[in-house]
């Protein structure tokens, strides 16, 4: 027995066969079982802890038999027995199809939004949840912020319907899980203690840490306001729809990692549980919601609702204990309602969960020989896969990898992608150390090392770990160059502030020239090392080449370095670098200035918006 809860479950099931069944994590049935002694115990599908069962009946069959025997025992002893009539067969409720249609509609609307922007040139600002950061940091009220507020309020009243019926990432997870099942790939999810903290840490990094930095630097909050494109960041209607969205290449990488990789390693709701910072907010709102999954009289505790839940909620136990589901992980996808054979489960109004404790699965210590406890077909394992020391090491690797990836590429990669890659790298690190120090290692039923040596899968995993280390080293070198170049650029801006508006800025000898050359050197290295096109990098390099090759006044220099690539500023810079009549570069014959002009124009041509990269 690994826990008190495990003992209670074993006792409940033990009445069926006249003997106490083993802990759900034991491998075979006991003597006296109608399925025969030594038969493998079936694990329930779904991302929750496997419960001991016999043959095809599993948990549901045992619970039904247990209920039936108790009723029969009461009658034998002259007891009244429960006065519950068997409900008539009901027509199945197909919520899954409606939810799939809803999630598909989300992608259709996203595509329509992009098409409208391409055709009209101006459209509604992106309804992207990351826009909340600009509102909280800069005070700019955006359409994305209002959309997030509406979603949060809906969760506070009706529960987390938005997560399961309107989130494009959950649609991606469901699609990837379906595709993996179609091609016969079985997920090998693992569980780790530190994973539970990842969404909260990401939330703090995204929404709290910027304010801490601003306060420690002596800054003040600018106040809430509404802006237009002319002011740099439009609140509602904008011509720069892709302003806060990653390049297409980054979006594809994010979908692949947060889809297939997360489903394979963390389960079909892995990103929702272990990677989504917004899920923390929606979970808190769900605690206040009167809209809940409730159970009426007639529940037989068959467990089919729990078996159908993809979010790891013990539906039948919570409804038995509280009369409703109180776990904030419930996404209200209504799979449990559709699976209920007696039709007593429904979505309705009930008391909010508040501070009631969720009934989570019992957790046991990991098997020291293989490192993985029993796992379900498509959900998280029953036990932690790592020891506390390994979990601590994984947390350290996660922080280092995620910090480097989130800072590199000028913070172009989404935090969610960086967090997922950091978690996978942490897992690879610990498993690689096991392969080097242990004689027998297997993960999720896949043998990686035998006493005779590494298997093919083990060698492939070590090769993947080495590749991950090389990628991390490249990102660390890129981050170092980016930070050095950005620091020199900031020093350059401070120097330009000392120039009067009409005073000519000349790239000659002295401290200004040294700082300019240092900024150019580091940022050009960043451009060569970079994997993705970063528009702001090309813009800064074009401006620096213009300052190195010509003479501009102080006001124009400050405007260019602070412009960020607005259309008017880009036209002016292109005119300067091209040496058109009326500019400072007209008739230039100096080779060095001509080289800077060509380099600056090349960066302007590469400065495409992320939507075209």
ZAGU-730114 format. One line per field, with one value per residue (C-alpha): x, y, z; chain; residue number from 1. Coordinates in nm, 4 decimals, padded with zeros to 6 digits, m for minus. Each point is the difference from the previous one (the first is absolute). Example, Ala and Ser with C-alpha at 12.3 -4.5 7.8 and 13.67 -1.06 7.14 Angstrom:
<atoms>
x 01.2300/00.1370 $
y m00.4500/00.3440 $
z 00.7800/m00.0660 $
chain A/A $
n 1/2 $
</atoms>
This chain:
<atoms>
x 00.0000/00.1558/m00.2453/m00.3045/m00.2159/00.1435/m00.0894/m00.3556/m00.0457/00.1392/m00.2416/m00.2956/00.0896/00.0948/m00.3611/m00.0599/00.2165/m00.0106/00.3607/00.1844/00.1171/00.3546/00.0944/m00.0907/00.3692/00.0631/00.0304/m00.2283/m00.3273/00.0010/m00.0889/m00.3763/m00.0711/m00.2623/00.2444/00.2588/00.3019/00.2951/m00.1979/00.1172/m00.2038/m00.1496/00.0783/m00.2808/00.0452/00.0030/00.2588/m00.0567/00.1409/m00.0781/m00.2365/00.0253/m00.2412/m00.0543/m00.0100/m00.2094/m00.2235/00.2713/m00.1011/m00.3546/m00.0746/00.1364/m00.1966/m00.3206/00.0571/00.0802/m00.3224/m00.1989/00.1471/m00.0701/m00.3606/m00.0273/00.1558/m00.2480/m00.2925/00.1440/00.0187/m00.3549/00.1133/m00.2081/00.2662/00.0176/m00.3240/00.1580/m00.1563/00.2226/m00.0281/m00.1248/00.2382/00.0606/00.1099/00.3741/00.0962/00.2613/00.1675/00.3311/m00.1203/m00.1354/00.3237/00.2054/m00.2165/00.0509/00.3785/00.0066/m00.1997/00.2727/00.2565/m00.2415/m00.0502/00.3755/00.0525/m00.2785/00.1624/00.3327/m00.1684/m00.1902/00.3269/00.1697/m00.2871/m00.0938/00.3433/m00.1587/m00.1890/m00.0808/00.3073/00.0875/m00.2122/00.3155/00.0321/00.3609/m00.1337/m00.0850/00.3684/00.0032/m00.3024/00.1460/00.3517/m00.0637/m00.3590/m00.1235/m00.3524/m00.0259/m00.2651/00.1954/m00.0124/m00.3785/m00.0362/00.2033/m00.2117/m00.3189/00.1391/00.1015/m00.3443/m00.1675/00.2138/m00.0962/m00.3706/m00.0280/00.3288/00.2849/m00.2062/00.2363/00.2905/m00.1734/m00.2346/00.1942/00.3763/00.1994/00.2797/m00.2407/m00.1337/00.3587/00.0519/m00.3176/00.0942/00.3531/m00.1286/m00.2424/00.2725/00.2410/m00.2715/m00.0785/00.3608/00.0355/00.2436/m00.0638/00.0884/00.2592/m00.0920/00.2063/m00.0765/00.2278/m00.0539/00.1511/m00.2315/m00.2901/00.1837/00.0746/m00.3294/00.0224/00.3664/m00.0814/m00.2870/00.2294/00.2682/m00.2454/m00.2148/00.1764/00.3717/m00.0213/m00.1623/00.2664/00.2711/m00.1799/m00.0478/00.3610/00.1196/m00.2052/m00.2516/m00.3699/m00.3056/m00.1050/m00.3739/m00.2688/m00.0723/m00.1259/00.2374/00.0053/00.2597/00.1416/00.1038/00.1833/m00.2451/m00.3684/m00.2620/m00.2652/00.0251/00.3516/00.1967/00.2612/m00.2047/00.3052/00.1661/m00.0006/m00.0156/00.3062/00.1276/m00.1723/00.3063/m00.0092/m00.3762/00.0419/00.2762/m00.2182/m00.2940/00.2189/00.1615/m00.3068/m00.2051/00.1686/00.2881/m00.2231/m00.2628/00.2665/00.1955/m00.2642/m00.3367/m00.2973/m00.0515/00.3675/00.0352/m00.3147/00.1250/00.3750/00.0661/m00.2816/00.0425/m00.3521/m00.1342/00.1058/m00.2240/m00.2891/00.0372/m00.0319/m00.3054/m00.1552/00.0163/m00.2491/m00.2350/m00.3502/m00.0098/00.1214/m00.0323/m00.2603/m00.1447/m00.3580/m00.1397/00.0574/00.3774/00.1412/00.3627/00.0885/00.3002/m00.0688/m00.0095/00.3485/00.1183/m00.1233/00.1558/00.3143/00.1005/00.0697/m00.3006/m00.1434/m00.3554/m00.1887/00.1866/m00.0483/m00.3705/m00.0360/00.1831/m00.1281/m00.2920/00.1929/00.3426/00.2236/00.3329/00.1058/00.1657/m00.3510/m00.0181/m00.3747/00.0428/m00.3019/00.1622/m00.0930/m00.3625/m00.0157/00.1605/m00.2376/m00.2086/m00.2769/m00.0288/00.0326/00.2966/m00.0701/00.1249/m00.1944/00.0019/00.1561/00.2015/00.3442/00.2909/00.1766/00.2725/m00.1313/00.2797/00.0110/00.0160/00.3174/00.1490/00.2294/00.3681/00.2678/00.3755/00.1629/00.1283/00.3725/00.0863/m00.1722/m00.1070/m00.3545/m00.3132/m00.2985/m00.1560/m00.3261/m00.0559/m00.0058/00.0388/00.2462/00.1581/m00.1231/00.3268/00.2730/00.2638/00.2923/00.1431/m00.0037/00.3703/m00.0609/m00.2959/00.2198/00.2601/m00.2739/m00.1245/00.3514/00.0433/m00.3470/00.0783/00.3323/m00.1320/m00.3246/00.1786/00.2441/m00.2629/m00.2406/00.2728/00.1634/m00.1236/m00.1003/m00.2781/m00.1657/m00.0876/m00.3254/00.0435/m00.2198/00.2311/00.3086/m00.1570/m00.0943/00.3460/00.1561/m00.2062/00.0946/00.3693/m00.0195/m00.1516/00.2696/00.2723/m00.1162/m00.0636/00.3440/00.1635/m00.1866/00.1276/00.3572/m00.0246/m00.2511/00.0110/m00.3751/m00.2055/m00.3408/m00.2480/m00.3682/00.0572/00.2803/00.3304/00.2869/00.2832/00.0650/00.2960/00.1594/m00.0138/m00.2165/m00.2903/m00.0760/m00.2599/00.2512/00.2629/m00.2569/m00.0993/00.3632/00.0445/m00.3092/00.1438/00.3272/m00.1927/m00.1987/00.3231/00.1377/m00.3191/00.0131/00.3669/m00.0873/m00.2860/00.2254/00.2625/m00.2723/m00.1406/00.3434/00.0464/m00.3524/00.0447/00.3385/m00.1388/m00.3138/00.2081/00.2185/m00.3127/m00.1415/00.3283/m00.0245/m00.3516/00.1187/00.2810/m00.2414/m00.2175/00.2839/m00.0160/m00.2192/m00.2745/00.1878/00.3486/00.1664/00.0879/00.3192/00.1421/00.3605/00.2591/m00.0808/m00.2302/m00.3059/00.1789/00.1292/m00.3460/m00.1502/00.2558/m00.0558/m00.3775/00.0423/00.2468/m00.2138/m00.3314/00.1469/00.1227/m00.3490/m00.1414/00.2395/m00.0654/m00.3761/m00.2335/m00.3112/m00.0525/m00.0292/m00.1363/00.1163/00.3562/00.0076/m00.1431/00.2618/00.2803/m00.1293/m00.0084/00.3509/00.1359/m00.1668/00.1666/00.3357/m00.0195/m00.1467/m00.0716/m00.3392/m00.1226/m00.0692/m00.3795/m00.0026/00.2439/m00.2151/m00.3128/00.1496/00.1329/m00.3316/m00.2235/m00.0162/m00.0552/m00.3131/m00.0844/00.0919/00.3303/00.0830/m00.0557/00.2214/00.2780/m00.0163/00.0283/00.3061/00.1755/m00.0794/00.1630/m00.3031/00.0086/m00.0560/00.1730/00.3341/00.1412/m00.0469/00.3084/00.1880/00.3137/00.1452/00.0325/m00.0664/m00.3169/m00.1106/00.0532/m00.2120/m00.2707/m00.0132/m00.0085/m00.2749/m00.2132/00.0493/m00.1332/m00.2990/m00.0853/00.0259/m00.2167/m00.3210/m00.2838/m00.0275/m00.3074/00.2145/00.3022 $
y 00.0000/00.3249/00.2424/00.0203/00.0727/m00.3057/m00.2158/00.1328/m00.0778/m00.3493/m00.0668/00.1215/m00.2309/m00.2933/m00.0856/m00.1138/m00.3102/m00.0693/00.1113/00.3284/00.1065/00.1290/00.3635/00.1317/00.0204/m00.3734/m00.1830/m00.3049/m00.1168/m00.1933/m00.3598/m00.0588/00.2537/m00.1145/00.1093/m00.2397/00.0635/00.1788/00.1746/00.3500/00.2817/00.2215/00.3717/00.2366/00.2215/00.3711/00.2167/m00.1120/m00.2657/m00.3589/m00.1820/m00.3730/m00.1952/m00.3496/m00.0892/00.2177/00.1290/00.2053/00.2686/00.0442/m00.3718/m00.0357/00.2964/m00.1279/m00.3482/00.1469/00.2023/m00.3022/m00.2248/00.2554/00.0251/m00.3786/m00.0282/00.2464/m00.1967/m00.3267/00.1559/00.1325/00.3535/00.2317/00.0583/00.3142/00.1084/00.1049/m00.1131/m00.0850/00.2907/m00.0678/00.0033/00.3523/00.1489/00.0758/00.3670/00.0822/00.3045/m00.1018/00.0787/00.3392/00.0816/m00.1052/00.2265/00.2865/m00.0425/m00.0246/00.3223/00.1705/m00.0755/00.1080/00.3346/00.0415/m00.0608/00.2432/00.2630/m00.0339/00.0021/00.3183/00.1668/m00.1068/00.1261/00.3174/00.0913/00.0948/m00.2182/m00.0604/m00.0361/m00.3654/m00.1715/m00.1516/m00.0646/00.1217/00.3494/00.0091/00.0550/00.3275/00.1227/m00.0869/00.1238/00.3011/00.0850/m00.0351/m00.1440/m00.2484/m00.2204/m00.3038/00.1281/00.0466/m00.3459/m00.1520/00.1866/m00.1356/m00.3560/00.0368/00.1287/m00.2864/m00.2472/00.1739/m00.0514/m00.3103/m00.1846/m00.0696/m00.0435/00.2289/m00.2394/m00.3027/00.1643/00.3073/m00.0504/m00.0637/m00.1735/m00.2550/m00.0609/m00.0658/m00.2430/m00.1915/m00.0188/m00.1214/m00.2625/m00.1247/m00.0136/m00.1866/m00.2538/m00.0395/m00.0855/m00.2300/00.2093/m00.0449/00.3024/m00.0539/00.2721/00.0641/00.1852/00.2271/00.2076/00.3145/m00.0098/00.1136/00.3255/00.0841/00.1826/00.2115/00.0835/00.0956/00.2187/00.1831/00.0428/00.1426/00.2268/00.0658/00.0090/00.2998/00.2071/m00.1049/00.1154/00.3296/00.0725/m00.0871/00.2254/00.2891/00.0068/00.0812/m00.1534/00.2162/m00.0411/m00.1607/00.1589/m00.0690/00.0491/m00.0130/m00.1208/00.3522/m00.0319/m00.3268/m00.2621/00.0129/m00.1065/m00.1249/00.0671/m00.0539/m00.0485/m00.2051/m00.3082/m00.2258/00.2363/m00.2373/m00.3321/m00.2155/m00.0675/m00.2791/m00.2222/00.0537/m00.0605/m00.3333/m00.1017/00.1011/m00.2012/m00.3057/00.0124/00.1056/m00.2529/m00.3313/00.0230/00.1068/m00.2660/m00.2701/00.0929/00.1649/m00.1407/00.1274/00.2970/00.0438/00.3600/00.1060/m00.1524/00.0610/00.2816/00.2533/00.3100/00.1165/m00.3290/00.1153/00.3072/m00.1960/m00.2608/00.2699/00.1411/m00.3468/m00.0254/00.2884/m00.1297/m00.1247/m00.1926/m00.3535/m00.3667/m00.1347/m00.3445/m00.0740/m00.3002/m00.3319/00.0039/m00.3545/00.1159/m00.2114/00.2234/00.0371/00.3792/m00.0033/m00.2364/00.2412/00.3109/00.1056/00.2529/m00.2478/00.0936/m00.2667/00.0869/m00.2812/00.0457/00.3761/m00.0234/m00.2658/00.2139/00.3476/m00.0554/00.1886/00.0172/00.2458/m00.0632/00.3150/m00.2240/m00.0779/00.1665/m00.0539/m00.1959/m00.2092/m00.3317/m00.1329/00.1052/m00.1795/m00.3118/m00.0337/m00.3159/00.0965/00.3620/00.1429/00.2236/00.3414/00.3545/00.2196/00.2555/m00.0828/00.1565/00.1174/m00.2224/00.2710/m00.1547/m00.3568/m00.2481/m00.1811/m00.3787/m00.0747/m00.3373/m00.1561/00.0356/m00.2547/m00.0007/m00.0863/m00.3420/00.0420/m00.2605/00.1518/00.3412/m00.0112/m00.1118/m00.1560/00.2254/00.0187/m00.0294/00.3723/00.1762/00.0675/m00.2826/m00.1045/00.0713/00.2584/m00.0999/00.1544/00.0145/00.3336/00.0524/m00.0589/00.2342/00.2686/m00.0520/00.0175/00.3272/00.1479/m00.1108/00.1306/00.3471/00.0218/m00.1231/00.1957/00.3196/m00.0190/m00.0867/00.2709/00.2640/m00.1068/00.1026/00.3345/m00.1764/m00.1077/m00.3500/m00.0302/m00.0647/m00.3091/m00.1506/00.0783/m00.1571/m00.3209/m00.0323/00.0682/m00.2779/m00.2463/00.0909/m00.0525/m00.3441/m00.0866/00.1074/m00.2209/m00.3028/00.0438/m00.0008/m00.3211/m00.1577/00.0815/m00.1229/m00.2870/m00.3433/m00.0396/00.2968/00.0092/00.2824/m00.0503/m00.3671/00.0799/m00.1649/00.2462/m00.1940/m00.3611/m00.1407/m00.0803/00.3637/00.2662/m00.0936/00.1842/00.2118/00.0890/00.1028/00.2105/00.1696/00.0819/00.1415/00.2162/00.1222/00.0951/00.1822/00.1863/00.1013/00.1388/00.1966/00.1414/00.0993/00.1758/00.1857/00.1013/00.1416/00.1829/00.1434/00.1277/00.1852/00.1400/00.1343/00.1548/00.1646/00.1214/00.1492/00.1875/00.1203/00.1368/00.1806/00.1462/00.1287/00.1641/00.1689/00.1260/00.1571/00.2442/00.1336/00.2982/m00.0498/00.1809/m00.1096/m00.2282/m00.3510/m00.1128/m00.3509/00.0969/m00.0706/m00.0029/m00.1757/00.0272/m00.1769/m00.2769/m00.0647/00.0009/m00.2516/m00.2223/m00.0009/m00.0824/m00.2819/m00.1815/00.0485/m00.1187/m00.3131/m00.0450/00.0241/m00.2662/m00.2353/00.0497/m00.2642/00.2157/00.3350/00.2721/00.3267/00.2204/m00.1315/00.0866/00.3437/00.0788/m00.1202/00.2133/00.3041/m00.0685/m00.0345/00.3302/00.1699/m00.1559/00.1048/00.3503/00.3115/00.0534/00.2437/m00.1012/00.0095/m00.2273/m00.2460/m00.0345/m00.0386/m00.2789/m00.2007/00.0347/m00.0476/m00.3794/m00.0082/00.2095/00.0510/00.3710/m00.0578/m00.2916/00.2102/00.2741/m00.2426/m00.1693/00.3387/00.0870/m00.3282/00.0161/00.3460/00.1597/00.3773/00.2063/m00.2422/00.0253/m00.2890/00.1567/m00.0420/m00.2054/m00.1640/m00.1186/m00.3798/m00.0531/00.2045/m00.1830/m00.3348/00.1119/00.1246/m00.3366/m00.1916/00.2227/m00.0443/m00.3778/m00.0008/00.2081/m00.2538/m00.2819/00.1882/m00.1794/m00.0208/m00.3327/m00.0949/m00.0321/m00.1707 $
z 00.0000/m00.1072/00.1547/00.2189/m00.3020/m00.1744/00.2995/00.0036/m00.3661/00.0421/00.2864/m00.2051/m00.2855/00.2241/00.0911/m00.3573/00.0109/00.3726/00.0323/00.0095/m00.3442/m00.0273/m00.0193/m00.3478/m00.0819/00.0395/m00.3251/00.0288/00.1543/00.3304/00.0613/m00.0002/m00.2707/m00.2535/m00.2688/00.1359/00.2157/m00.1534/m00.2742/m00.0953/00.1474/m00.2686/00.0214/m00.0766/m00.3040/00.0713/00.1749/00.3575/00.2259/m00.1004/00.2325/00.0581/m00.2131/m00.1319/m00.3647/m00.2275/00.2784/00.1656/00.2474/m00.1282/00.0193/00.3517/00.1278/m00.1578/00.1436/00.3382/00.0024/m00.1136/00.2701/00.2707/m00.1137/m00.0073/00.3462/00.1410/m00.1369/00.1351/00.3448/m00.0288/m00.0624/m00.2101/m00.2651/m00.2068/m00.1622/m00.3294/m00.3207/m00.2885/m00.2428/m00.3472/m00.2898/m00.1150/m00.3235/00.0090/00.0144/m00.2603/00.1515/m00.1548/m00.3520/00.1026/00.1772/m00.3020/m00.2165/00.2462/m00.0003/m00.3784/m00.0160/00.2050/m00.2705/m00.2731/00.1731/00.0439/m00.3706/m00.0875/00.2211/m00.1822/m00.3437/00.0870/00.1024/m00.3238/m00.2163/00.1865/00.1362/00.3324/00.2450/00.3643/00.2198/00.0694/00.2642/00.1419/00.3718/00.0098/m00.0757/00.3701/00.0731/m00.1949/00.1924/00.3385/m00.0817/m00.2246/00.0905/m00.3604/00.0028/m00.2872/m00.1544/00.1205/00.3578/m00.0170/m00.1545/00.2827/00.2546/m00.1558/00.0039/00.3656/00.0999/m00.1867/00.1956/00.3256/m00.0761/m00.2172/00.0560/m00.2409/m00.3164/m00.1896/00.0551/m00.1557/m00.2494/m00.1159/00.0470/m00.3163/00.1949/00.1473/m00.3497/m00.1052/00.2882/m00.0838/m00.3673/00.0779/00.2444/m00.2657/m00.2671/00.2285/00.0756/m00.3706/m00.0872/00.3008/00.2049/00.3712/00.2175/00.2736/00.2501/00.3107/00.3203/00.1963/00.3109/m00.1485/m00.3009/00.2164/00.0660/m00.3649/m00.0807/00.3160/m00.0648/m00.3605/00.1207/00.2429/m00.2673/m00.2518/00.2168/00.3314/m00.0770/m00.2425/00.2738/00.2494/m00.2417/m00.0640/00.3701/00.0904/m00.2837/00.1409/m00.2827/00.0250/m00.1613/m00.2984/00.0611/m00.2149/m00.3380/m00.3524/m00.2937/m00.3797/m00.2485/m00.0188/00.3649/m00.0581/00.1314/m00.0924/00.2514/m00.2419/m00.3760/m00.1347/m00.3196/00.1873/00.0800/00.0478/00.2475/00.2985/m00.1813/m00.0738/m00.3525/m00.1883/00.0440/00.3783/00.0060/m00.1810/00.2416/00.2960/m00.1287/m00.0596/00.3453/00.1975/m00.1947/m00.0740/00.2499/00.2886/m00.0701/m00.0281/00.3135/00.2231/m00.1107/m00.1994/00.2348/00.0778/m00.1133/00.1842/00.3258/m00.0200/m00.2459/m00.0260/00.2215/m00.0807/00.1347/00.3472/m00.0307/m00.1469/00.2752/00.2670/m00.1762/m00.0213/00.3781/00.0161/m00.2696/00.0898/m00.3274/00.0773/m00.0920/00.2432/00.0772/00.0947/00.1863/m00.1690/m00.0488/00.0131/00.0283/m00.3035/m00.0761/m00.3718/00.0389/00.1514/m00.2710/m00.2681/00.1573/m00.1844/00.2661/00.2789/00.2154/00.2300/m00.1001/00.1739/00.3288/00.0101/m00.0810/00.2683/00.2556/m00.0917/m00.2367/m00.2673/m00.1606/00.1866/m00.1731/m00.1877/m00.2609/m00.1321/m00.3423/m00.0441/m00.3232/00.1149/m00.0920/00.3432/m00.0480/m00.3330/00.1472/00.2970/m00.0685/00.2423/m00.1091/00.3512/m00.0847/m00.1483/m00.0132/00.2366/00.2743/00.3362/00.2772/m00.1179/00.0915/00.1977/00.2125/m00.0131/m00.0540/m00.3308/00.0210/m00.1917/m00.0711/00.2574/m00.0800/00.0778/00.0008/m00.3319/m00.0820/00.0496/m00.2602/m00.2978/00.1171/m00.1342/00.1760/m00.1705/m00.2596/m00.1869/m00.3714/m00.0726/00.3326/00.2745/00.1978/00.3391/00.1763/m00.0194/m00.2501/00.1875/00.3496/00.1890/m00.0772/m00.3710/00.0089/00.1527/m00.2727/m00.2638/00.1437/m00.0211/m00.3618/m00.0826/00.1364/m00.1857/m00.3355/00.0103/00.1057/m00.2895/m00.2617/00.1206/m00.0192/m00.3277/m00.3446/00.1559/00.1956/m00.3239/00.1259/00.1988/00.3711/m00.0287/m00.2631/00.2079/00.3094/m00.1812/m00.1578/00.3394/00.1587/m00.2747/00.0309/00.3756/m00.0578/m00.2566/00.2413/00.2860/m00.2231/m00.1595/00.3440/00.0812/m00.3203/00.0972/00.3597/00.0047/m00.1585/m00.0568/m00.1164/m00.1632/m00.0467/m00.0682/m00.0809/m00.2491/00.0963/m00.0361/00.1609/00.0956/00.1917/m00.3358/m00.1120/m00.1620/m00.2215/m00.3224/00.1776/00.2719/m00.2544/m00.1808/00.3244/00.0811/m00.3497/00.0521/00.3321/m00.1712/m00.2705/00.2638/00.1741/m00.3279/m00.0641/00.3518/m00.0474/m00.3248/00.1676/00.2906/m00.2395/m00.1916/00.3217/00.1038/m00.3306/00.0116/00.3505/m00.0793/m00.3126/00.1779/00.2813/m00.2483/m00.1793/00.3266/00.0681/m00.3492/00.0667/00.3216/m00.1898/m00.2678/00.2698/00.0655/m00.3583/m00.0819/m00.2564/m00.2797/00.1031/m00.2516/00.1117/m00.1739/00.0255/00.0557/00.2592/00.3684/00.2424/m00.2266/m00.2844/00.2293/00.1433/m00.3498/m00.1266/00.3054/m00.0525/m00.3689/00.0713/00.2562/m00.1798/m00.3323/00.1782/00.1417/m00.3504/m00.1291/00.2913/m00.0010/m00.1366/m00.0404/m00.1682/00.2659/m00.1483/00.2876/m00.0410/m00.3707/00.0739/00.2644/m00.2266/m00.2879/00.2287/00.1301/m00.3531/m00.0899/00.2992/m00.0925/m00.3630/00.0130/00.1981/00.1619/00.2593/00.3573/m00.0314/m00.3069/00.1556/00.3137/m00.2110/m00.2094/00.2955/00.1824/m00.3042/m00.0071/m00.3772/m00.0559/m00.3669/m00.0069/00.1802/m00.2253/m00.3126/00.1401/00.0911/m00.3383/m00.1676/00.2086/m00.0700/m00.3712/m00.0288/m00.1649/m00.0690/00.3090/00.2381/00.1737/m00.2070/m00.3435/m00.2164/00.2595/m00.1338/00.3257/m00.0132/00.3710/m00.0113/m00.3135/00.1720/00.2959/m00.2379/m00.1813/00.3260/00.1372/m00.3116/00.0184/00.3553/m00.1034/m00.2692/00.2551/00.2469/m00.0895/00.2457/00.1863/m00.2035/m00.3117/00.1556 $
chain A/A/A/A/A/A/A/A/A/A/A/A/A/A/A/A/A/A/A/A/A/A/A/A/A/A/A/A/A/A/A/A/A/A/A/A/A/A/A/A/A/A/A/A/A/A/A/A/A/A/A/A/A/A/A/A/A/A/A/A/A/A/A/A/A/A/A/A/A/A/A/A/A/A/A/A/A/A/A/A/A/A/A/A/A/A/A/A/A/A/A/A/A/A/A/A/A/A/A/A/A/A/A/A/A/A/A/A/A/A/A/A/A/A/A/A/A/A/A/A/A/A/A/A/A/A/A/A/A/A/A/A/A/A/A/A/A/A/A/A/A/A/A/A/A/A/A/A/A/A/A/A/A/A/A/A/A/A/A/A/A/A/A/A/A/A/A/A/A/A/A/A/A/A/A/A/A/A/A/A/A/A/A/A/A/A/A/A/A/A/A/A/A/A/A/A/A/A/A/A/A/A/A/A/A/A/A/A/A/A/A/A/A/A/A/A/A/A/A/A/A/A/A/A/A/A/A/A/A/A/A/A/A/A/A/A/A/A/A/A/A/A/A/A/A/A/A/A/A/A/A/A/A/A/A/A/A/A/A/A/A/A/A/A/A/A/A/A/A/A/A/A/A/A/A/A/A/A/A/A/A/A/A/A/A/A/A/A/A/A/A/A/A/A/A/A/A/A/A/A/A/A/A/A/A/A/A/A/A/A/A/A/A/A/A/A/A/A/A/A/A/A/A/A/A/A/A/A/A/A/A/A/A/A/A/A/A/A/A/A/A/A/A/A/A/A/A/A/A/A/A/A/A/A/A/A/A/A/A/A/A/A/A/A/A/A/A/A/A/A/A/A/A/A/A/A/A/A/A/A/A/A/A/A/A/A/A/A/A/A/A/A/A/A/A/A/A/A/A/A/A/A/A/A/A/A/A/A/A/A/A/A/A/A/A/A/A/A/A/A/A/A/A/A/A/A/A/A/A/A/A/A/A/A/A/A/A/A/A/A/A/A/A/A/A/A/A/A/A/A/A/A/A/A/A/A/A/A/A/A/A/A/A/A/A/A/A/A/A/A/A/A/A/A/A/A/A/A/A/A/A/A/A/A/A/A/A/A/A/A/A/A/A/A/A/A/A/A/A/A/A/A/A/A/A/A/A/A/A/A/A/A/A/A/A/A/A/A/A/A/A/A/A/A/A/A/A/A/A/A/A/A/A/A/A/A/A/A/A/A/A/A/A/A/A/A/A/A/A/A/A/A/A/A/A/A/A/A/A/A/A/A/A/A/A/A/A/A/A/A/A/A/A/A/A/A/A/A/A/A/A/A/A/A/A/A/A/A/A/A/A/A/A/A/A/A/A/A/A/A/A/A/A/A/A/A/A/A/A/A/A/A/A $
n 1/2/3/4/5/6/7/8/9/10/11/12/13/14/15/16/17/18/19/20/21/22/23/24/25/26/27/28/29/30/31/32/33/34/35/36/37/38/39/40/41/42/43/44/45/46/47/48/49/50/51/52/53/54/55/56/57/58/59/60/61/62/63/64/65/66/67/68/69/70/71/72/73/74/75/76/77/78/79/80/81/82/83/84/85/86/87/88/89/90/91/92/93/94/95/96/97/98/99/100/101/102/103/104/105/106/107/108/109/110/111/112/113/114/115/116/117/118/119/120/121/122/123/124/125/126/127/128/129/130/131/132/133/134/135/136/137/138/139/140/141/142/143/144/145/146/147/148/149/150/151/152/153/154/155/156/157/158/159/160/161/162/163/164/165/166/167/168/169/170/171/172/173/174/175/176/177/178/179/180/181/182/183/184/185/186/187/188/189/190/191/192/193/194/195/196/197/198/199/200/201/202/203/204/205/206/207/208/209/210/211/212/213/214/215/216/217/218/219/220/221/222/223/224/225/226/227/228/229/230/231/232/233/234/235/236/237/238/239/240/241/242/243/244/245/246/247/248/249/250/251/252/253/254/255/256/257/258/259/260/261/262/263/264/265/266/267/268/269/270/271/272/273/274/275/276/277/278/279/280/281/282/283/284/285/286/287/288/289/290/291/292/293/294/295/296/297/298/299/300/301/302/303/304/305/306/307/308/309/310/311/312/313/314/315/316/317/318/319/320/321/322/323/324/325/326/327/328/329/330/331/332/333/334/335/336/337/338/339/340/341/342/343/344/345/346/347/348/349/350/351/352/353/354/355/356/357/358/359/360/361/362/363/364/365/366/367/368/369/370/371/372/373/374/375/376/377/378/379/380/381/382/383/384/385/386/387/388/389/390/391/392/393/394/395/396/397/398/399/400/401/402/403/404/405/406/407/408/409/410/411/412/413/414/415/416/417/418/419/420/421/422/423/424/425/426/427/428/429/430/431/432/433/434/435/436/437/438/439/440/441/442/443/444/445/446/447/448/449/450/451/452/453/454/455/456/457/458/459/460/461/462/463/464/465/466/467/468/469/470/471/472/473/474/475/476/477/478/479/480/481/482/483/484/485/486/487/488/489/490/491/492/493/494/495/496/497/498/499/500/501/502/503/504/505/506/507/508/509/510/511/512/513/514/515/516/517/518/519/520/521/522/523/524/525/526/527/528/529/530/531/532/533/534/535/536/537/538/539/540/541/542/543/544/545/546/547/548/549/550/551/552/553/554/555/556/557/558/559/560/561/562/563/564/565/566/567/568/569/570/571/572/573/574/575/576/577/578/579/580/581/582/583/584/585/586/587/588/589/590/591/592/593/594/595/596/597/598/599/600/601/602/603/604/605/606/607/608/609/610/611/612/613 $
</atoms>
